[in-house]
């Protein structure tokens, strides 16, 4: 049944993306691109030919161009060249050219992604030559209804406070302040025992009756707190003999003792927020460091204690946990959710959304925490980007191949 469900989901994903149409990440051209001697795109108008290439050997990406007329190479000073790149969302890059050896060199860095509509105006000997073509990469279109069905979620990039944490391990133990050892007030013969080990008990409930050795009168032992009987050493007919007859533990509050090793001990302080995760389940809880021991354990760690509300019984004394202790905060001007990150070529990217179109944004990354990662470059503040199920966008782009025309 699980295999069928998974296969059905894959088929559905493919069908839904196919229904979006053919606007994808490839170069949106029917004709094959003709390359020139410098590896650039050849554009011809009569006897005039322009070769245009994105050059990035030893320099940031920039346009280089060479012009010929009637197969004769023209001097860069003989051509007036201007290129306008229109990016997704309407932003325009206006590029002018200056002579550079036998080539014309653009005055603007062609930043990633190299995805735009290219408009070219070249003037030579009083004649104007114009071309337009699409150079799209890492771009696709998914209709709004389809994106909703595929559970594609978006967020707005902006400032975030990153939480620096230390990861530690520990163990849940009973809260000793919620444990009671119960003895007979007057030693005597145990006449009856009402409850067994593991029984739940309410405050004031009778646990046993005892006949006093001195007065020979019966009296009841009652539970001083509500909880669970975790120890019983009382049977009918026995003498109480001053021993502990019952132990009651209230599990609605527990302690979590965390091991802090020397490298982190100076960074962990009383009051620090903690997120505790049960090692054997997905149960989580939040608390703060209540106390820190001053005596090291045999393994040189010290114990930092967290008091957890456990009314729902998520954490069982004796079980192991892992935890994250917040040790610092780092405000950053721009961050995105780590859940939205994908790999594209040699880059880590998110997919910006504009209308029904999605396009890669190559990121320069900085600090991170469990949820967020700082963006140092490649994305503008206020950009709407895919934060959940971004693999759907990646799959549609890879389906047709991502053009990168230089």
Buried (B, 14 or more C-beta within 10 A) or exposed (E): EEEEEEEEEEEEBEEBBEEBEEBBBBBBEEEEBEEBEBEBBBBEBEEBBBBBBBBBEEEEBBBBBBBBBEEEBBEBEBBEBBBBBBBBEEEEBEBEBEEBEEBBBBEBBBEBBBBBBBBBEBBBEEEEBEBEBBBBBBBBBBEEEBBEBBEBBBBEBBEBEBBBBBEBEBBBBBBEEBBBEBEBEEBBBBBBBBBEEEBEBEEEBBBBBBBBEEEEEEBEBBBEBBBBBBBBEBEEEBEBEEEBBBBBBBBBBBBBBBBBBEEBBEBBEEEBBBBBBBEEEEBEBEBBBBEBEEEBEEEEBBBBBBBBEBEEEBBBBEBEBBBBBBBEEBEBEBBBBBBBBBEBEEBBBBBBBBEBBBBBBBBEBBEBBEEBBBBEEBBEEEBBBBBBBBEBBBBBBBBEEBBBBB
